[in-house]
Amino acid sequence: MLVFVWLNWLKRILPIILVVQLLLACHTNTEVADNRHQTKSNLSGTIVFWQSFPQSYFTKSLISQYNEVFAEYIKKFTELYPRVKIVTEYITDDEIIEKLERETEKGLGPDLIYTQSIHILPLIKVKALLPINKNSLNLNQFRSEALDQVLYQDTLYGVPLDLITQVLCYNKNKVEELPKTLSELISQARKGYSVGMLSGFENTFWGTQIFGGQLLDARGRVILDRGGGWARWMEWLKDAKKEPNFILNKDSLVLQNAFIEEQLAYIVCWSSQIPVLRESLGVNKFGVTLLPEEENQQAAPPLIVDSLLFGSNSSMTQTQIALRFTQFLANTPQQTESAVNLRSIIPANKYAVIDPRLFPIQAILQKQSQKVTAFSLDETKKINATVDYGGDLYTRVMAGEISATQAANQLSKTINSQFEEP
């Protein structure tokens, strides 16, 4: 009889104990954790959602277009969770870190942030972000190179949403046959099909792999001095620059406007530029194709990740809503729809498939993103140092002050020494 009474008492008190333990765990753990028992009926509250974009690439009409697309996703989500409200605000990339730092110091700030993963380390430094419990998400749905850019020292600080890389944009009214190789691109330039390319170490790095070059080895050492790949690519660029219709310029807006004004037949562009190029040039004139290659050697442009981050001043309820909304945006149907609607989106969800017959631009972007140079968030400091110093050496090589081989040797030696690599 006593055993029976004790078991009945245990059945009544055990759920209470479990709830108390769950609440304590949620309050003492600084990670964002998904409460899988939270239902539609009790998910309630308001979150602030910041979205940042490069100011130079987005016109008012394009911001309006993005607003409409995200508004539709918010509408779908709030239909699932009618007691949830999501307030959006647009922030330029130039002001996102400074503004978020100010708001965080005041105990304020957004609950969810859409921005490039390159901002993660500065935001960690100012304590503006909450890390994410890895068990709260199905990480297997994301492309590994995208996930690497939101993981820092094995801690997850963001959810990859979409990817940015470089492609070859062209004017359909000016181009008769697309160049598949660097040789064909130069040949077309000589025939009067003008080519615009953004100069600089990072913006031109996409051609390095075509000549067999690689930035880092498996141990993380800079190896541009090995094999001469980057040096040969630099020599190719120097020769190309001598062609009357081949234009290298450090100002992206100058090249962008020249293409829009139909002074250029081709432009090597970032996928984030596509909305403004497509809108300005016109749907019937604007086209996208893969970057040219050479002798079966692939171009490998850099990969940038747009991610969703979580504000450090959010309440437990707000982080739960933000995480649930993130799961919604990152799922396969929404990722596929984003790519179709926004036209410049490369899904981070590896299961999102784009039909090339219906959406040729989106399919080209996704195909090009499979041939990229990608780095992890842990390598960011080394990559930034390499790009900064490489930018100076790039300028000197193009000016004829130093040979490309000397620059490759100097860059590799300096960066490896700085980061104490043997």
N, C-alpha and C positions, 0 to 999 in steps of 0.2 A: 504493500500500500504506500509506504514512504517513497519507494522507488518511482511508483506511478505519479505521485504528487510532484516529486522532484523533476521528472521528465516534462510534465506539463508546465511547470514554472520555467524550465530551461527553454522550452519552445517559445514561451512568451517573451522572455528577456533577451534571448539570443539576437533576434532582429534589431532590437534597440542598441545592443552592444556593437553590432556590426555597423549600424548607421553612425554611431558616435565615432567609431574608429575611422570610418570613411571620411567624415567631416574633418577630423583631426589631421588625417593624412593629407587632405586637400589643402588645408590651411598651413601645414608645416612644410609642404613640398613646394619649392619655388618653380618647378616645372609646370608647363601647361599640360594638364591631364584631362583626358576625355572621360566623363562619367557615362559609361555605357548604359546605365539604368535610367538616364534622363529621357523622358518621353516627350512627345509633341505637346502634351497638355501642360507640362510644368516647365518647359523651356520658355522663359519669359524675360524680357529686358531690352535695353537699348545699347547698341555698340556704335562707336565712331570708326569709320573706315576711311583711311587716307590712301590716296592713289597718287603716285608721282610719275611724271613723264618728262623726257627731255624737252625743254621749252622750244628749242629751235625746230623740232620736227613736227610740232602739232599746232595746227591752226584752230581757230575757235570752232569751226564746223566739225573738225575731227574730234576735238574734245567733246563736242555735243554728241557725236556718233558713239564714242566710247561710253559716254554717260548713258546713252540710250541702251547700249548692250548690257552694261552692268546693272542698269535699272531693271532690265528684264530678268536678269539672274536673281536680283534681290526680290523681285515680285514673286518669282517661282519659289524661292526659299521661304519667304514670309507666308506664302499660301500653305506651305507645309507646317510652318510654325507661326501661326497668326498672332501670337503674343510677343513676337520679336519685331524690333524696329532697327533698321540700319541706316545711319546718317553718313553720307559720303562727303568727302572734301578733296579737291584736287590741289596737289602741291608740286612745284617744279623740282626736278632733280637737284638743281643748284641750291635749293633752300631746305631740302628735306632733313639733313643732318642737324643743321643749326637750329631749325625750328623745333625739331623733336627733342633736342637737348634742352632747350628753354622750357618746353612744356613738361618734360620729365622732372626737371628741377622743381617745378611748381606743384608736382604731384598730379599733373594732368596728362594730356596726350591721348592719342588714338588707342583703340583696342586692337585694331588690325591695320597692317601697313602693306601696301603693294608697291614694291620698289626693286631695284636691281640688287642682286646678292653682293655686289662689291661694296655696298653700304653696311653690310652686317658687322664687320670688325669695328669701324668707327662708332656704330651704335652700341655695340657691346661695351666699348670703352667708356661711354657716357651713361652706361647702365639703363639704356632705354628699352632693352629687349628681355623677354622671358624665354628661356630655353623650352623645348618641347619634349614631352615624354614620347620616346620612340614607339612605345607600345600603343599609343593613342591613334596611330595611323597605319594604314597598309602601305609601307614604304616600297614594297615590291612592284607597285604600279608605276613608279617613277624611273626614268632613265638614270642609269648609274652616274653618268657624267654630270647630270643636273643635280643629283642628290649630293655629290661631292662638294658642290659649291654652296651648300647650306649647312654642312657639317664642319664644326671647328673643334679640334681636339676631342673628337668622338662625341661631341654634344651637338644635338640638332637645334639649330636656331631659326630655321625657316622651312617652308614647304615650297618646293619648286613648282611654278605654275606654267610659265612659257619661256621660250628660248629665243635668243637673238644671234644672228650670224651674218656673214656677208654673202652676197650673190652678185651676179652681173645683170643690171637692169638695162633695158634698151628701148629705143623708139621704134615701134613696129612700122611706121611710115618711112623710116630711113634705112632699115635693115632688110636685106633680102635673104641672107643665109647666116645662121648663127655660128660664131667661131667656137670650136670645141677645144682648140689648143692655143697656147701662147703664140705659136708661129702664125696661126691663122688670124689671131687678133692683130698682130703687127702687120700682116699682109693686108687686112682690111683697112687699117689706119693709113697705109700707104696709098690705098685706092680712094681715100677721102672720107672714110667712115670714122669720124672723130671719137676718141676714147678719153674719158676722164677718170682719174684715179686719185684718191685721197692719199697724200704722202705721209711719211712718218713710220717709225719702227713698228708700232702695233698695227696700224691700218694696212701696211703692205706685207705683214708677216705671212699672209695666206699663201704666198708663192714659195715659201722656203721649202716645204716638203716636196714640191714638184722636182726640186733639184737634189732631193735626198737628205735635206737638213732637218734637224730636230732640236728643240730648245733644251729639254731636260731628258736625262736618262732615267732608268728605273730607280736609281738611288737619289734622284732629285738634283743632280749636278747639272750645271749649264754646260752644254756640249756643242755650242755653235761653232767651236773651233775644230770640230771633228768632221771630216769628210768634205768640207768646203761647200756644203749646200747653201747656207745663207749667203756666203760670199759670192757664189755664182749667180744667185738670185739678185743680189745687189748690182752685179755687173749687168745683168739683163735689164734691170730698171734704168740704169745709167744709159744704156744703149737706146732703150725705148724712149727715153726723155728727149733724145735727139730727133726723133721723128716729128715732123710738123704737126701731125694730127693726133699726137699722143701727149696728153696734158697731165702732169703731176702737180697737185696743188694742196697746200696744207689747210686751206679753209673749206670746210665741208659745205657751208652755205653758198660759197662762190660756185662750186661744182654743181650743187643741187639746183641753183637758179639757172645755171647755164644749160643744164639738162632740161629743165622745165621750159626754158625759152627756145628749146630745140636747136641749140648750138652744138650739142653733143649727141652722137648716135648711141653711145654706150657710157655707162658710169658704174664703177664698182661701188655698190651701196650696201649699207647696213639694212637688215630687214625692218628695223624700226623706222626707216625713212619711207618705206613703201606706201603707207597711207597718204602722206602729203604728195609724194611723186605721182601716185596714181590719180589722186584727186585733181592735181594741178595740170598734169599733162593730158589727162582724159583716159577713160577706160579703154577706148578703142585703140589708142596709141601706145599705151604702156605695156611692156612685157618684161618677164623675168626668166633668166636661164642660169644654169650652173656656171660657176667660175671655170675659166679655161684651164686645161691641164697640159701635160706634155709627155709623150711616150709612156702612156699608162701610169704615170705618176700623178697622184691626186693632189689637188689644191686642198689646203687645210686651214680655213679661216678660224679665228678665235670664236669661242662660244661664251655668250653672256646669258645669265639666268635671271629672269624676273621671278621674284618669290613673294610669298606672304609671310609677314613677320608679326609677332605678338608684342603689344605694348606692355611695359613692366608695371604700369600703374593700374592695370585693369583689375576689377574684382574677380572673384572666383566664377561668378555667374557670367560676367562679360567674356572671360576667357573661354568658358564652355560654349557660349554662343559663337564666338569668333572661330573656335576650332571646328564646330559643326558646319559653319558656313564655308570654311576652308575645305573641309571634306567634300562638300557639295560642289565647289568650283573645280576641285581637282579630279573629280570622277570622270570616267571615260566619255559619257554622253556630253557633259558640259565642256570638256576639253575639245572634243570634236566640233561642237557647235561654235566655240570661241574661234577656232581656226577658220571656220567657214565664214562667220559673220565679220570678224575683224580683219581678215585677209592678210595680215602680216604676222599672225601668231603661229609659232611652232610649239606644239604641245609638249609639255614635260612628261605627260602621261604616255608611256610607251605603247599603250593599247589603243590610243586614238589614231585611227587610220583615215586618211583623206583620199577620196576618189579622184585620181588625176584627170579623168575624163570630164568631170564636172567642175573641179577646182584646180586648174593647172598651176596657178601661182602658189597656192598653199602646198601643193604636192612637190613643187620644185624646192620650196623652202625646207620642207621636211626631209627631202632627199639630200640637200646640201648639208643639213645639220648632222647627217650621219658621217660626214667627212670633215671633222673639225679638230682644232687643237684646243683641248680642255684641260683645266687645272683645278685642283682642289682648293677649298678655302684655307687649308693649312699652308698652302704654298703662296698665298696672296702677297705676303711681304716680300718674298724673293722675286715674284713676278713683277710687282710694282717697281722694285729696285732695278730689275732688268729692263723694263720698259723705259724708265726714266733715263738710265745711263745709255741704253740702246738708242734712244731718241737723239741724244747728243751725237753719238757715233754715226748714226744714220745720216744726219745733216752733214757731218764732216766728210763722209764717204761720197755723198752726192755732190759735194762741192769740190771734190778732188784733193782734199787736204790729207787724206789717209786712205790706204788701200782697204778694200773690203776684207781681205784676209787678215790684215793687221787689226782691223776693228773687231772681227770675230774673236781673235785671240785675246785681245785686250778686254773685251766684254766678258768672256768666259772666265778669265783669270781673276778679274776684279770682283765679280759677283761671287764666285766660289770662295775667294779669300774672305770677303765680307761676311759670308754665312758659314765660314770655317769648314768648307767642304774640302776633303783631301784631293 
